[in-house]
Amino acid sequence: MKKDVGGTVRIGTLLVVFVFLLISGSLGQAEAQNPEAKNAQLIVNPVSVRLGVAKVMETDIVFTGTGFEPGDSVFIKLLGVPVNGEKKDLAIASADVEKDGTFTAPVGKLTKISDFLRGEIGENKKGKPAPVISRPPMPPGVYTAQAVSMLSGTRARCTLEVQKPSLLDRLKDWIGVRLGKIIKK
């Protein structure tokens, strides 16, 4: 029997490339608070998000802050996001400030669908909730996020980079549509 060494090498190479793409596409740089800063701080992890439907939905986008008034409430807005030809500020997260002046504000699934992907929630053929995508997502770019506390007026800013979906993201979305987990109109 002859062994097909060329076929085995091609499959192995494809597997290595696929794993590399998977790893490189899912690792994001995490920011850290500066413990020596005297003013309020805001950071977001990850610092960049790709706009593939599956990628956005599986990515935990979390804003954290320090230097805020304990017991206050903080709202996070993305500033100057193009919406229907106008630049608007989008409220994307909120949190209560802890006793130590810190907060953690994750971006919810509904916000990811409505603001980042510009879709809505619908039902697939099995009657389960699924994102319905009928418009293009928010434009890629670097956006300023601002945390504003309600009582003290304390503010802090950071940036969030929004990127176009990668080839792997588009492939995942295509599979998601075929499986009924994403509805495209």
N, C-alpha and C positions, 0 to 999 in steps of 0.2 A: 504494500500500500504506500502510495505517495502522500506526503503531508503537504498541505497548502500553507507554506510558511509566509508567503506574501499576503494572503488573506488574514492570517493571524496577526501579522505586523500591522496591517491597515486597521483592523478592529482595535488592537491595542493602542495605536496612535489616536484613533477617534475617541476612545475612552479617556485617554489622558487629556486631550484637548477639551472634551466635554467637562471633565472634573475641574480643569483650570478655569474654564468660563464660568462654571457654577460658583466656584469659590471666589473668583475675582469680582463677580457681579454681586455677591451678597455681603462682602466685607465693606464696612464703612468706617471712616475715621471717627473716633469718638472724641469729643471735646471734654475738657475738665474745667471745673471752677477754679478761679485764682484765689487761694485762701488769703492772700495779702491785699486784695482789692478792698478799698474803703467804700465804694459805691455799690449799688445794686447791680447784680449780674444776671444775664439770661444766656443759657446755652441750649442747643438742640442736638439731640442724637437720634439718628445719624445726621451729619451735616449736609448730606445730599440724598435726594430721593429720585428714583427713575419712575417715569409715568406709565409703565406697563400696568394694566389693571391688576393682574395677579401680584405683581411686585409691590404696588402701593398697598394692597390689602394685607399682604403678609408682613409688611414693614411696620415695626413699632416706632412711631415718631413721637418723641417725648421731649418736652421742654422742661428744664429745671432752672430754678432761680435761687439766689441768695441775696441777703441784704434788704429784705422787705419787712414791713411792719407785721409782727405776729398777730394772728387773728383776722387779718385783712383778707380780701378776695382779690385774685389776680385774673385778668383776662388777657389772652394772647391773640394778637391780630397780625395777619400778613398785610403789609402796606403796599399800596399801589399795584394791585393785581389787575391786569386787563380783563374786563368783563363787558362784553357787548360794546366794544369801542371806547369804553371809559375806564379810568383807573379807580379801583375801589379798594377799601380796606375790608378784609374778610376775617371775622372772628372765628378762630379755629380751635381754641382750647380755653379751659379755665381751671382754677384750683384755689383751694384755701391755703393761706400761709400758716405754716406750723409755728410752734413756740420759739424755735431757733431762727426764724426769719427765712426759712427755705420753703420751696414748694416743688411739686412734681405735677405736670399737666400733660397727660397723654392726649394725642389727637384721636378722636373717636372714628369708628368705621363710617358712620353716616357723613361726617365731615370729609373724610377721604373721598367718598363717592361723590358727594354733591359739590365740594369746592375744588378738590384736586383733579378728579376725573370728569367733573361736570355731568354726572349721571344721576340716576335715582335708583331706589330699591324697587324691585319687582319680584315676580315669582317665575321660576322656571317650570318646565313641563311636569316636574314631580311635586310642584306646590311648595318648593323650598325657596327662601329668599335668595336673590341673586342681583348683582349690580346690572343695571340696564344702561348701556352706553349708546347714546344717540348723537352726541356732539363731541367735538375735539376737546381734549383735556386743557387745563390751564397752560398757557405758553411756558416753555422752558425758560429758565433765567435764574438769576440770583435775587432773592426777595429778602427784604428786611422784615424780621419778626419783632414785634414790640410787646412787652409785658407792661400792663398798666394796673396798678393797684387801685381799688375803688375808693378807699377811705383816705389814704395818705397821698395819693397821686404819684407815688414812686414809679419811675419808668426805667426800663432797661431794654437793650436791643441786641440782636444777633442776626446772622444771615442764614438762610436756608437755600441751598441750591436745588433747583428742580430741573432734572435732565430728561431728554427724550428717552423713550424706551429703547433698550438694546435689542439686538437680533434675537437673543435668548428670551427676552421679555415678550417680544411679539410672537415667538413660537409658543410660549406658555399660554398667552392669551388665545391664540388660535385653538390650542388644545382645550382650553377652558370653555370656549364657545362650542366646540364639538361635543363636549361632555355636558353642556347645559349649565355650567357653573357661572358663565358670563353670558349676558344677552346683549347682542349688538343689533342696533336698528339702523 
